[in-house]
Amino acid sequence: MVSRKNPENGEAARFGLTVTKKLGGAVTRNRIRRRLRAAAKAVFPNYARPGDDYVLIARAAAYDRNYAALLDDMKRALLRLSRAPK
């Protein structure tokens, strides 16, 4: 996950996804995309910094990782990014 300040000074945190073809066929990539979007919608309101843009870089483990573990991973990443100096 990568973040930066929104250049348009938006109030809400925004996120985008990148899922490469290296991860598999369209069905696999779409499942990863759906799972990451659902996790982001659950975690971002509480843990993302307002006004920041985030890019989620998908990994193959997102395909079949336990959903609770996926949520924990995303929370941990957001907390780590909020501590990082800008």
PDB file of N, CA, C and O in Angstrom:
ATOM      1  N   MET A   1       0.850  -1.163   0.000  1.00  0.00           N
ATOM      2  CA  MET A   1       0.000   0.000   0.000  1.00  0.00           C
ATOM      3  C   MET A   1       0.898   1.228   0.000  1.00  0.00           C
ATOM      4  O   MET A   1       1.918   1.278   0.687  1.00  0.00           O
ATOM      5  N   VAL A   2       0.498   2.199  -0.775  1.00  0.00           N
ATOM      6  CA  VAL A   2       1.235   3.445  -0.898  1.00  0.00           C
ATOM      7  C   VAL A   2       0.249   4.575  -0.664  1.00  0.00           C
ATOM      8  O   VAL A   2      -0.922   4.463  -1.025  1.00  0.00           O
ATOM      9  N   SER A   3       0.718   5.678  -0.055  1.00  0.00           N
ATOM     10  CA  SER A   3      -0.180   6.805   0.161  1.00  0.00           C
ATOM     11  C   SER A   3       0.527   8.114  -0.146  1.00  0.00           C
ATOM     12  O   SER A   3       1.755   8.202  -0.145  1.00  0.00           O
ATOM     13  N   ARG A   4      -0.284   9.120  -0.406  1.00  0.00           N
ATOM     14  CA  ARG A   4       0.214  10.478  -0.557  1.00  0.00           C
ATOM     15  C   ARG A   4      -0.936  11.427  -0.309  1.00  0.00           C
ATOM     16  O   ARG A   4      -2.100  11.029  -0.357  1.00  0.00           O
ATOM     17  N   LYS A   5      -0.612  12.688  -0.041  1.00  0.00           N
ATOM     18  CA  LYS A   5      -1.631  13.697   0.205  1.00  0.00           C
ATOM     19  C   LYS A   5      -2.380  13.974  -1.086  1.00  0.00           C
ATOM     20  O   LYS A   5      -1.773  14.066  -2.152  1.00  0.00           O
ATOM     21  N   ASN A   6      -3.696  14.108  -0.995  1.00  0.00           N
ATOM     22  CA  ASN A   6      -4.532  14.401  -2.150  1.00  0.00           C
ATOM     23  C   ASN A   6      -4.221  15.823  -2.633  1.00  0.00           C
ATOM     24  O   ASN A   6      -4.391  16.778  -1.876  1.00  0.00           O
ATOM     25  N   PRO A   7      -3.769  15.975  -3.882  1.00  0.00           N
ATOM     26  CA  PRO A   7      -3.403  17.318  -4.363  1.00  0.00           C
ATOM     27  C   PRO A   7      -4.600  18.253  -4.508  1.00  0.00           C
ATOM     28  O   PRO A   7      -4.424  19.469  -4.583  1.00  0.00           O
ATOM     29  N   GLU A   8      -5.801  17.709  -4.548  1.00  0.00           N
ATOM     30  CA  GLU A   8      -7.003  18.533  -4.689  1.00  0.00           C
ATOM     31  C   GLU A   8      -7.583  18.921  -3.339  1.00  0.00           C
ATOM     32  O   GLU A   8      -8.666  19.502  -3.269  1.00  0.00           O
ATOM     33  N   ASN A   9      -6.860  18.601  -2.256  1.00  0.00           N
ATOM     34  CA  ASN A   9      -7.289  18.914  -0.889  1.00  0.00           C
ATOM     35  C   ASN A   9      -8.677  18.379  -0.574  1.00  0.00           C
ATOM     36  O   ASN A   9      -9.488  19.065   0.050  1.00  0.00           O
ATOM     37  N   GLY A  10      -8.945  17.170  -1.001  1.00  0.00           N
ATOM     38  CA  GLY A  10     -10.227  16.538  -0.709  1.00  0.00           C
ATOM     39  C   GLY A  10     -10.342  16.192   0.759  1.00  0.00           C
ATOM     40  O   GLY A  10      -9.338  16.019   1.449  1.00  0.00           O
ATOM     41  N   GLU A  11     -11.552  16.094   1.225  1.00  0.00           N
ATOM     42  CA  GLU A  11     -11.799  15.785   2.632  1.00  0.00           C
ATOM     43  C   GLU A  11     -11.705  14.295   2.928  1.00  0.00           C
ATOM     44  O   GLU A  11     -11.182  13.905   3.972  1.00  0.00           O
ATOM     45  N   ALA A  12     -12.201  13.463   2.028  1.00  0.00           N
ATOM     46  CA  ALA A  12     -12.251  12.023   2.281  1.00  0.00           C
ATOM     47  C   ALA A  12     -10.994  11.335   1.763  1.00  0.00           C
ATOM     48  O   ALA A  12     -10.352  11.801   0.822  1.00  0.00           O
ATOM     49  N   ALA A  13     -10.659  10.216   2.399  1.00  0.00           N
ATOM     50  CA  ALA A  13      -9.568   9.386   1.902  1.00  0.00           C
ATOM     51  C   ALA A  13     -10.073   8.612   0.686  1.00  0.00           C
ATOM     52  O   ALA A  13     -11.195   8.106   0.685  1.00  0.00           O
ATOM     53  N   ARG A  14      -9.239   8.525  -0.346  1.00  0.00           N
ATOM     54  CA  ARG A  14      -9.609   7.792  -1.549  1.00  0.00           C
ATOM     55  C   ARG A  14      -8.651   6.623  -1.712  1.00  0.00           C
ATOM     56  O   ARG A  14      -7.520   6.660  -1.228  1.00  0.00           O
ATOM     57  N   PHE A  15      -9.118   5.574  -2.404  1.00  0.00           N
ATOM     58  CA  PHE A  15      -8.230   4.444  -2.659  1.00  0.00           C
ATOM     59  C   PHE A  15      -8.428   3.943  -4.077  1.00  0.00           C
ATOM     60  O   PHE A  15      -9.505   4.061  -4.661  1.00  0.00           O
ATOM     61  N   GLY A  16      -7.357   3.381  -4.610  1.00  0.00           N
ATOM     62  CA  GLY A  16      -7.382   2.751  -5.909  1.00  0.00           C
ATOM     63  C   GLY A  16      -6.715   1.392  -5.789  1.00  0.00           C
ATOM     64  O   GLY A  16      -5.972   1.137  -4.842  1.00  0.00           O
ATOM     65  N   LEU A  17      -6.982   0.530  -6.743  1.00  0.00           N
ATOM     66  CA  LEU A  17      -6.435  -0.828  -6.723  1.00  0.00           C
ATOM     67  C   LEU A  17      -5.611  -1.073  -7.973  1.00  0.00           C
ATOM     68  O   LEU A  17      -5.905  -0.546  -9.045  1.00  0.00           O
ATOM     69  N   THR A  18      -4.586  -1.875  -7.816  1.00  0.00           N
ATOM     70  CA  THR A  18      -3.858  -2.371  -8.967  1.00  0.00           C
ATOM     71  C   THR A  18      -3.696  -3.879  -8.800  1.00  0.00           C
ATOM     72  O   THR A  18      -3.160  -4.360  -7.802  1.00  0.00           O
ATOM     73  N   VAL A  19      -4.175  -4.609  -9.804  1.00  0.00           N
ATOM     74  CA  VAL A  19      -4.107  -6.068  -9.801  1.00  0.00           C
ATOM     75  C   VAL A  19      -3.519  -6.474 -11.153  1.00  0.00           C
ATOM     76  O   VAL A  19      -4.173  -6.333 -12.186  1.00  0.00           O
ATOM     77  N   THR A  20      -2.289  -6.975 -11.141  1.00  0.00           N
ATOM     78  CA  THR A  20      -1.616  -7.281 -12.395  1.00  0.00           C
ATOM     79  C   THR A  20      -2.032  -8.636 -12.959  1.00  0.00           C
ATOM     80  O   THR A  20      -2.565  -9.484 -12.243  1.00  0.00           O
ATOM     81  N   LYS A  21      -1.784  -8.822 -14.233  1.00  0.00           N
ATOM     82  CA  LYS A  21      -2.107 -10.085 -14.898  1.00  0.00           C
ATOM     83  C   LYS A  21      -1.246 -11.240 -14.403  1.00  0.00           C
ATOM     84  O   LYS A  21      -1.571 -12.404 -14.637  1.00  0.00           O
ATOM     85  N   LYS A  22      -0.164 -10.928 -13.729  1.00  0.00           N
ATOM     86  CA  LYS A  22       0.695 -11.972 -13.177  1.00  0.00           C
ATOM     87  C   LYS A  22      -0.033 -12.796 -12.112  1.00  0.00           C
ATOM     88  O   LYS A  22       0.365 -13.922 -11.814  1.00  0.00           O
ATOM     89  N   LEU A  23      -1.094 -12.235 -11.545  1.00  0.00           N
ATOM     90  CA  LEU A  23      -1.810 -12.918 -10.468  1.00  0.00           C
ATOM     91  C   LEU A  23      -2.755 -13.990 -10.968  1.00  0.00           C
ATOM     92  O   LEU A  23      -3.218 -14.814 -10.180  1.00  0.00           O
ATOM     93  N   GLY A  24      -3.050 -13.999 -12.250  1.00  0.00           N
ATOM     94  CA  GLY A  24      -3.926 -15.043 -12.779  1.00  0.00           C
ATOM     95  C   GLY A  24      -4.872 -14.500 -13.823  1.00  0.00           C
ATOM     96  O   GLY A  24      -4.714 -13.386 -14.323  1.00  0.00           O
ATOM     97  N   GLY A  25      -5.859 -15.315 -14.139  1.00  0.00           N
ATOM     98  CA  GLY A  25      -6.843 -14.945 -15.139  1.00  0.00           C
ATOM     99  C   GLY A  25      -7.824 -13.905 -14.618  1.00  0.00           C
ATOM    100  O   GLY A  25      -7.714 -13.445 -13.482  1.00  0.00           O
ATOM    101  N   ALA A  26      -8.778 -13.543 -15.458  1.00  0.00           N
ATOM    102  CA  ALA A  26      -9.732 -12.498 -15.116  1.00  0.00           C
ATOM    103  C   ALA A  26     -10.562 -12.854 -13.887  1.00  0.00           C
ATOM    104  O   ALA A  26     -10.834 -11.989 -13.055  1.00  0.00           O
ATOM    105  N   VAL A  27     -10.963 -14.107 -13.764  1.00  0.00           N
ATOM    106  CA  VAL A  27     -11.774 -14.525 -12.621  1.00  0.00           C
ATOM    107  C   VAL A  27     -10.990 -14.342 -11.318  1.00  0.00           C
ATOM    108  O   VAL A  27     -11.526 -13.834 -10.334  1.00  0.00           O
ATOM    109  N   THR A  28      -9.750 -14.749 -11.316  1.00  0.00           N
ATOM    110  CA  THR A  28      -8.898 -14.608 -10.135  1.00  0.00           C
ATOM    111  C   THR A  28      -8.678 -13.141  -9.797  1.00  0.00           C
ATOM    112  O   THR A  28      -8.814 -12.739  -8.642  1.00  0.00           O
ATOM    113  N   ARG A  29      -8.342 -12.351 -10.793  1.00  0.00           N
ATOM    114  CA  ARG A  29      -8.096 -10.918 -10.556  1.00  0.00           C
ATOM    115  C   ARG A  29      -9.352 -10.216 -10.055  1.00  0.00           C
ATOM    116  O   ARG A  29      -9.272  -9.366  -9.169  1.00  0.00           O
ATOM    117  N   ASN A  30     -10.501 -10.560 -10.609  1.00  0.00           N
ATOM    118  CA  ASN A  30     -11.744  -9.925 -10.170  1.00  0.00           C
ATOM    119  C   ASN A  30     -12.099 -10.301  -8.740  1.00  0.00           C
ATOM    120  O   ASN A  30     -12.600  -9.469  -7.984  1.00  0.00           O
ATOM    121  N   ARG A  31     -11.841 -11.553  -8.364  1.00  0.00           N
ATOM    122  CA  ARG A  31     -12.111 -11.955  -6.976  1.00  0.00           C
ATOM    123  C   ARG A  31     -11.209 -11.181  -6.015  1.00  0.00           C
ATOM    124  O   ARG A  31     -11.667 -10.704  -4.977  1.00  0.00           O
ATOM    125  N   ILE A  32      -9.935 -11.059  -6.361  1.00  0.00           N
ATOM    126  CA  ILE A  32      -9.007 -10.291  -5.526  1.00  0.00           C
ATOM    127  C   ILE A  32      -9.482  -8.843  -5.425  1.00  0.00           C
ATOM    128  O   ILE A  32      -9.484  -8.264  -4.339  1.00  0.00           O
ATOM    129  N   ARG A  33      -9.876  -8.271  -6.531  1.00  0.00           N
ATOM    130  CA  ARG A  33     -10.368  -6.890  -6.567  1.00  0.00           C
ATOM    131  C   ARG A  33     -11.594  -6.711  -5.664  1.00  0.00           C
ATOM    132  O   ARG A  33     -11.671  -5.750  -4.898  1.00  0.00           O
ATOM    133  N   ARG A  34     -12.551  -7.641  -5.758  1.00  0.00           N
ATOM    134  CA  ARG A  34     -13.759  -7.564  -4.930  1.00  0.00           C
ATOM    135  C   ARG A  34     -13.428  -7.674  -3.448  1.00  0.00           C
ATOM    136  O   ARG A  34     -13.972  -6.931  -2.631  1.00  0.00           O
ATOM    137  N   ARG A  35     -12.542  -8.593  -3.104  1.00  0.00           N
ATOM    138  CA  ARG A  35     -12.183  -8.783  -1.697  1.00  0.00           C
ATOM    139  C   ARG A  35     -11.463  -7.551  -1.137  1.00  0.00           C
ATOM    140  O   ARG A  35     -11.736  -7.126  -0.014  1.00  0.00           O
ATOM    141  N   LEU A  36     -10.546  -6.984  -1.919  1.00  0.00           N
ATOM    142  CA  LEU A  36      -9.820  -5.805  -1.442  1.00  0.00           C
ATOM    143  C   LEU A  36     -10.735  -4.590  -1.336  1.00  0.00           C
ATOM    144  O   LEU A  36     -10.602  -3.798  -0.403  1.00  0.00           O
ATOM    145  N   ARG A  37     -11.660  -4.434  -2.278  1.00  0.00           N
ATOM    146  CA  ARG A  37     -12.618  -3.313  -2.196  1.00  0.00           C
ATOM    147  C   ARG A  37     -13.488  -3.435  -0.942  1.00  0.00           C
ATOM    148  O   ARG A  37     -13.704  -2.453  -0.232  1.00  0.00           O
ATOM    149  N   ALA A  38     -13.981  -4.639  -0.680  1.00  0.00           N
ATOM    150  CA  ALA A  38     -14.827  -4.849   0.500  1.00  0.00           C
ATOM    151  C   ALA A  38     -14.040  -4.580   1.782  1.00  0.00           C
ATOM    152  O   ALA A  38     -14.559  -3.956   2.708  1.00  0.00           O
ATOM    153  N   ALA A  39     -12.811  -5.040   1.838  1.00  0.00           N
ATOM    154  CA  ALA A  39     -11.980  -4.811   3.020  1.00  0.00           C
ATOM    155  C   ALA A  39     -11.684  -3.327   3.188  1.00  0.00           C
ATOM    156  O   ALA A  39     -11.712  -2.812   4.306  1.00  0.00           O
ATOM    157  N   ALA A  40     -11.402  -2.641   2.097  1.00  0.00           N
ATOM    158  CA  ALA A  40     -11.111  -1.206   2.171  1.00  0.00           C
ATOM    159  C   ALA A  40     -12.339  -0.432   2.653  1.00  0.00           C
ATOM    160  O   ALA A  40     -12.210   0.490   3.458  1.00  0.00           O
ATOM    161  N   LYS A  41     -13.511  -0.795   2.174  1.00  0.00           N
ATOM    162  CA  LYS A  41     -14.728  -0.102   2.611  1.00  0.00           C
ATOM    163  C   LYS A  41     -15.003  -0.325   4.092  1.00  0.00           C
ATOM    164  O   LYS A  41     -15.599   0.528   4.749  1.00  0.00           O
ATOM    165  N   ALA A  42     -14.574  -1.458   4.615  1.00  0.00           N
ATOM    166  CA  ALA A  42     -14.768  -1.749   6.036  1.00  0.00           C
ATOM    167  C   ALA A  42     -13.730  -1.056   6.914  1.00  0.00           C
ATOM    168  O   ALA A  42     -14.045  -0.639   8.028  1.00  0.00           O
ATOM    169  N   VAL A  43     -12.499  -0.930   6.426  1.00  0.00           N
ATOM    170  CA  VAL A  43     -11.393  -0.456   7.256  1.00  0.00           C
ATOM    171  C   VAL A  43     -11.116   1.041   7.081  1.00  0.00           C
ATOM    172  O   VAL A  43     -10.790   1.719   8.055  1.00  0.00           O
ATOM    173  N   PHE A  44     -11.238   1.557   5.883  1.00  0.00           N
ATOM    174  CA  PHE A  44     -10.827   2.934   5.605  1.00  0.00           C
ATOM    175  C   PHE A  44     -11.539   3.990   6.445  1.00  0.00           C
ATOM    176  O   PHE A  44     -10.878   4.928   6.892  1.00  0.00           O
ATOM    177  N   PRO A  45     -12.841   3.894   6.686  1.00  0.00           N
ATOM    178  CA  PRO A  45     -13.474   4.961   7.469  1.00  0.00           C
ATOM    179  C   PRO A  45     -12.856   5.166   8.851  1.00  0.00           C
ATOM    180  O   PRO A  45     -12.870   6.282   9.372  1.00  0.00           O
ATOM    181  N   ASN A  46     -12.322   4.120   9.440  1.00  0.00           N
ATOM    182  CA  ASN A  46     -11.769   4.226  10.799  1.00  0.00           C
ATOM    183  C   ASN A  46     -10.258   4.440  10.851  1.00  0.00           C
ATOM    184  O   ASN A  46      -9.753   4.971  11.840  1.00  0.00           O
ATOM    185  N   TYR A  47      -9.524   4.041   9.814  1.00  0.00           N
ATOM    186  CA  TYR A  47      -8.072   4.031   9.913  1.00  0.00           C
ATOM    187  C   TYR A  47      -7.345   4.902   8.893  1.00  0.00           C
ATOM    188  O   TYR A  47      -6.171   5.214   9.096  1.00  0.00           O
ATOM    189  N   ALA A  48      -7.988   5.298   7.819  1.00  0.00           N
ATOM    190  CA  ALA A  48      -7.309   6.099   6.792  1.00  0.00           C
ATOM    191  C   ALA A  48      -7.307   7.575   7.188  1.00  0.00           C
ATOM    192  O   ALA A  48      -8.259   8.073   7.788  1.00  0.00           O
ATOM    193  N   ARG A  49      -6.227   8.257   6.842  1.00  0.00           N
ATOM    194  CA  ARG A  49      -6.144   9.691   7.114  1.00  0.00           C
ATOM    195  C   ARG A  49      -6.998  10.444   6.110  1.00  0.00           C
ATOM    196  O   ARG A  49      -6.884  10.206   4.907  1.00  0.00           O
ATOM    197  N   PRO A  50      -7.841  11.336   6.569  1.00  0.00           N
ATOM    198  CA  PRO A  50      -8.652  12.129   5.642  1.00  0.00           C
ATOM    199  C   PRO A  50      -7.752  12.959   4.723  1.00  0.00           C
ATOM    200  O   PRO A  50      -6.738  13.504   5.158  1.00  0.00           O
ATOM    201  N   GLY A  51      -8.131  13.044   3.477  1.00  0.00           N
ATOM    202  CA  GLY A  51      -7.380  13.844   2.528  1.00  0.00           C
ATOM    203  C   GLY A  51      -6.215  13.129   1.872  1.00  0.00           C
ATOM    204  O   GLY A  51      -5.485  13.740   1.091  1.00  0.00           O
ATOM    205  N   ASP A  52      -6.020  11.856   2.168  1.00  0.00           N
ATOM    206  CA  ASP A  52      -4.931  11.097   1.550  1.00  0.00           C
ATOM    207  C   ASP A  52      -5.475  10.189   0.452  1.00  0.00           C
ATOM    208  O   ASP A  52      -6.626   9.756   0.494  1.00  0.00           O
ATOM    209  N   ASP A  53      -4.630   9.915  -0.521  1.00  0.00           N
ATOM    210  CA  ASP A  53      -4.925   8.950  -1.573  1.00  0.00           C
ATOM    211  C   ASP A  53      -4.099   7.700  -1.302  1.00  0.00           C
ATOM    212  O   ASP A  53      -2.919   7.798  -0.964  1.00  0.00           O
ATOM    213  N   TYR A  54      -4.699   6.542  -1.446  1.00  0.00           N
ATOM    214  CA  TYR A  54      -4.016   5.272  -1.219  1.00  0.00           C
ATOM    215  C   TYR A  54      -4.116   4.411  -2.466  1.00  0.00           C
ATOM    216  O   TYR A  54      -5.129   4.417  -3.165  1.00  0.00           O
ATOM    217  N   VAL A  55      -3.050   3.672  -2.732  1.00  0.00           N
ATOM    218  CA  VAL A  55      -3.055   2.691  -3.814  1.00  0.00           C
ATOM    219  C   VAL A  55      -2.774   1.334  -3.185  1.00  0.00           C
ATOM    220  O   VAL A  55      -1.731   1.125  -2.566  1.00  0.00           O
ATOM    221  N   LEU A  56      -3.721   0.418  -3.353  1.00  0.00           N
ATOM    222  CA  LEU A  56      -3.566  -0.941  -2.848  1.00  0.00           C
ATOM    223  C   LEU A  56      -2.958  -1.784  -3.955  1.00  0.00           C
ATOM    224  O   LEU A  56      -3.524  -1.888  -5.043  1.00  0.00           O
ATOM    225  N   ILE A  57      -1.827  -2.375  -3.685  1.00  0.00           N
ATOM    226  CA  ILE A  57      -1.142  -3.213  -4.656  1.00  0.00           C
ATOM    227  C   ILE A  57      -1.423  -4.659  -4.282  1.00  0.00           C
ATOM    228  O   ILE A  57      -0.947  -5.151  -3.259  1.00  0.00           O
ATOM    229  N   ALA A  58      -2.195  -5.329  -5.114  1.00  0.00           N
ATOM    230  CA  ALA A  58      -2.660  -6.683  -4.803  1.00  0.00           C
ATOM    231  C   ALA A  58      -1.529  -7.695  -4.873  1.00  0.00           C
ATOM    232  O   ALA A  58      -0.616  -7.585  -5.692  1.00  0.00           O
ATOM    233  N   ARG A  59      -1.614  -8.665  -4.009  1.00  0.00           N
ATOM    234  CA  ARG A  59      -0.710  -9.811  -3.998  1.00  0.00           C
ATOM    235  C   ARG A  59      -1.553 -11.070  -4.128  1.00  0.00           C
ATOM    236  O   ARG A  59      -2.756 -11.046  -3.867  1.00  0.00           O
ATOM    237  N   ALA A  60      -0.931 -12.160  -4.526  1.00  0.00           N
ATOM    238  CA  ALA A  60      -1.645 -13.414  -4.757  1.00  0.00           C
ATOM    239  C   ALA A  60      -2.324 -13.936  -3.494  1.00  0.00           C
ATOM    240  O   ALA A  60      -3.359 -14.597  -3.582  1.00  0.00           O
ATOM    241  N   ALA A  61      -1.766 -13.654  -2.336  1.00  0.00           N
ATOM    242  CA  ALA A  61      -2.336 -14.145  -1.077  1.00  0.00           C
ATOM    243  C   ALA A  61      -3.728 -13.581  -0.814  1.00  0.00           C
ATOM    244  O   ALA A  61      -4.491 -14.173  -0.051  1.00  0.00           O
ATOM    245  N   ALA A  62      -4.075 -12.458  -1.424  1.00  0.00           N
ATOM    246  CA  ALA A  62      -5.392 -11.847  -1.217  1.00  0.00           C
ATOM    247  C   ALA A  62      -6.509 -12.716  -1.779  1.00  0.00           C
ATOM    248  O   ALA A  62      -7.670 -12.534  -1.411  1.00  0.00           O
ATOM    249  N   TYR A  63      -6.188 -13.644  -2.653  1.00  0.00           N
ATOM    250  CA  TYR A  63      -7.197 -14.496  -3.281  1.00  0.00           C
ATOM    251  C   TYR A  63      -7.895 -15.403  -2.276  1.00  0.00           C
ATOM    252  O   TYR A  63      -9.121 -15.517  -2.291  1.00  0.00           O
ATOM    253  N   ASP A  64      -7.126 -16.050  -1.403  1.00  0.00           N
ATOM    254  CA  ASP A  64      -7.737 -17.017  -0.490  1.00  0.00           C
ATOM    255  C   ASP A  64      -7.382 -16.783   0.979  1.00  0.00           C
ATOM    256  O   ASP A  64      -7.571 -17.673   1.808  1.00  0.00           O
ATOM    257  N   ARG A  65      -6.878 -15.611   1.301  1.00  0.00           N
ATOM    258  CA  ARG A  65      -6.559 -15.292   2.692  1.00  0.00           C
ATOM    259  C   ARG A  65      -7.854 -15.157   3.487  1.00  0.00           C
ATOM    260  O   ARG A  65      -8.860 -14.664   2.978  1.00  0.00           O
ATOM    261  N   ASN A  66      -7.813 -15.593   4.714  1.00  0.00           N
ATOM    262  CA  ASN A  66      -8.944 -15.447   5.625  1.00  0.00           C
ATOM    263  C   ASN A  66      -9.335 -13.972   5.659  1.00  0.00           C
ATOM    264  O   ASN A  66      -8.472 -13.102   5.777  1.00  0.00           O
ATOM    265  N   TYR A  67     -10.643 -13.688   5.554  1.00  0.00           N
ATOM    266  CA  TYR A  67     -11.099 -12.300   5.455  1.00  0.00           C
ATOM    267  C   TYR A  67     -10.741 -11.489   6.700  1.00  0.00           C
ATOM    268  O   TYR A  67     -10.386 -10.316   6.583  1.00  0.00           O
ATOM    269  N   ALA A  68     -10.825 -12.080   7.871  1.00  0.00           N
ATOM    270  CA  ALA A  68     -10.454 -11.379   9.101  1.00  0.00           C
ATOM    271  C   ALA A  68      -8.969 -11.019   9.083  1.00  0.00           C
ATOM    272  O   ALA A  68      -8.584  -9.933   9.514  1.00  0.00           O
ATOM    273  N   ALA A  69      -8.145 -11.924   8.588  1.00  0.00           N
ATOM    274  CA  ALA A  69      -6.711 -11.648   8.482  1.00  0.00           C
ATOM    275  C   ALA A  69      -6.451 -10.554   7.449  1.00  0.00           C
ATOM    276  O   ALA A  69      -5.564  -9.722   7.637  1.00  0.00           O
ATOM    277  N   LEU A  70      -7.223 -10.552   6.356  1.00  0.00           N
ATOM    278  CA  LEU A  70      -7.093  -9.514   5.339  1.00  0.00           C
ATOM    279  C   LEU A  70      -7.421  -8.143   5.935  1.00  0.00           C
ATOM    280  O   LEU A  70      -6.728  -7.164   5.657  1.00  0.00           O
ATOM    281  N   LEU A  71      -8.471  -8.072   6.749  1.00  0.00           N
ATOM    282  CA  LEU A  71      -8.826  -6.820   7.416  1.00  0.00           C
ATOM    283  C   LEU A  71      -7.720  -6.370   8.363  1.00  0.00           C
ATOM    284  O   LEU A  71      -7.378  -5.188   8.406  1.00  0.00           O
ATOM    285  N   ASP A  72      -7.162  -7.309   9.120  1.00  0.00           N
ATOM    286  CA  ASP A  72      -6.066  -6.973  10.038  1.00  0.00           C
ATOM    287  C   ASP A  72      -4.844  -6.474   9.285  1.00  0.00           C
ATOM    288  O   ASP A  72      -4.199  -5.517   9.714  1.00  0.00           O
ATOM    289  N   ASP A  73      -4.518  -7.111   8.169  1.00  0.00           N
ATOM    290  CA  ASP A  73      -3.381  -6.679   7.363  1.00  0.00           C
ATOM    291  C   ASP A  73      -3.582  -5.247   6.866  1.00  0.00           C
ATOM    292  O   ASP A  73      -2.655  -4.436   6.881  1.00  0.00           O
ATOM    293  N   MET A  74      -4.800  -4.952   6.428  1.00  0.00           N
ATOM    294  CA  MET A  74      -5.076  -3.621   5.908  1.00  0.00           C
ATOM    295  C   MET A  74      -5.015  -2.580   7.023  1.00  0.00           C
ATOM    296  O   MET A  74      -4.492  -1.484   6.817  1.00  0.00           O
ATOM    297  N   LYS A  75      -5.546  -2.912   8.205  1.00  0.00           N
ATOM    298  CA  LYS A  75      -5.462  -1.998   9.345  1.00  0.00           C
ATOM    299  C   LYS A  75      -4.013  -1.712   9.701  1.00  0.00           C
ATOM    300  O   LYS A  75      -3.628  -0.564   9.924  1.00  0.00           O
ATOM    301  N   ARG A  76      -3.215  -2.774   9.751  1.00  0.00           N
ATOM    302  CA  ARG A  76      -1.804  -2.626  10.096  1.00  0.00           C
ATOM    303  C   ARG A  76      -1.076  -1.749   9.089  1.00  0.00           C
ATOM    304  O   ARG A  76      -0.257  -0.911   9.466  1.00  0.00           O
ATOM    305  N   ALA A  77      -1.377  -1.943   7.798  1.00  0.00           N
ATOM    306  CA  ALA A  77      -0.730  -1.142   6.759  1.00  0.00           C
ATOM    307  C   ALA A  77      -1.120   0.331   6.885  1.00  0.00           C
ATOM    308  O   ALA A  77      -0.271   1.211   6.747  1.00  0.00           O
ATOM    309  N   LEU A  78      -2.393   0.598   7.145  1.00  0.00           N
ATOM    310  CA  LEU A  78      -2.830   1.986   7.291  1.00  0.00           C
ATOM    311  C   LEU A  78      -2.198   2.644   8.516  1.00  0.00           C
ATOM    312  O   LEU A  78      -1.799   3.807   8.459  1.00  0.00           O
ATOM    313  N   LEU A  79      -2.105   1.913   9.611  1.00  0.00           N
ATOM    314  CA  LEU A  79      -1.465   2.460  10.802  1.00  0.00           C
ATOM    315  C   LEU A  79       0.014   2.726  10.565  1.00  0.00           C
ATOM    316  O   LEU A  79       0.546   3.738  11.021  1.00  0.00           O
ATOM    317  N   ARG A  80       0.678   1.824   9.855  1.00  0.00           N
ATOM    318  CA  ARG A  80       2.097   2.000   9.534  1.00  0.00           C
ATOM    319  C   ARG A  80       2.290   3.235   8.638  1.00  0.00           C
ATOM    320  O   ARG A  80       3.224   4.012   8.836  1.00  0.00           O
ATOM    321  N   LEU A  81       1.417   3.404   7.674  1.00  0.00           N
ATOM    322  CA  LEU A  81       1.522   4.568   6.777  1.00  0.00           C
ATOM    323  C   LEU A  81       1.226   5.869   7.509  1.00  0.00           C
ATOM    324  O   LEU A  81       1.789   6.907   7.161  1.00  0.00           O
ATOM    325  N   SER A  82       0.362   5.838   8.511  1.00  0.00           N
ATOM    326  CA  SER A  82       0.045   7.064   9.236  1.00  0.00           C
ATOM    327  C   SER A  82       1.204   7.500  10.130  1.00  0.00           C
ATOM    328  O   SER A  82       1.315   8.677  10.473  1.00  0.00           O
ATOM    329  N   ARG A  83       2.065   6.560  10.505  1.00  0.00           N
ATOM    330  CA  ARG A  83       3.243   6.887  11.330  1.00  0.00           C
ATOM    331  C   ARG A  83       4.435   7.321  10.497  1.00  0.00           C
ATOM    332  O   ARG A  83       5.348   7.971  11.005  1.00  0.00           O
ATOM    333  N   ALA A  84       4.430   6.963   9.206  1.00  0.00           N
ATOM    334  CA  ALA A  84       5.574   7.253   8.352  1.00  0.00           C
ATOM    335  C   ALA A  84       5.719   8.757   8.133  1.00  0.00           C
ATOM    336  O   ALA A  84       4.725   9.447   7.906  1.00  0.00           O
ATOM    337  N   PRO A  85       6.937   9.267   8.198  1.00  0.00           N
ATOM    338  CA  PRO A  85       7.122  10.705   7.941  1.00  0.00           C
ATOM    339  C   PRO A  85       6.864  11.028   6.485  1.00  0.00           C
ATOM    340  O   PRO A  85       7.183  10.235   5.600  1.00  0.00           O
ATOM    341  N   LYS A  86       6.293  12.176   6.239  1.00  0.00           N
ATOM    342  CA  LYS A  86       5.974  12.605   4.861  1.00  0.00           C
ATOM    343  C   LYS A  86       7.003  13.562   4.358  1.00  0.00           C
ATOM    344  O   LYS A  86       6.907  14.032   3.224  1.00  0.00           O
TER     345      LYS A  86
END
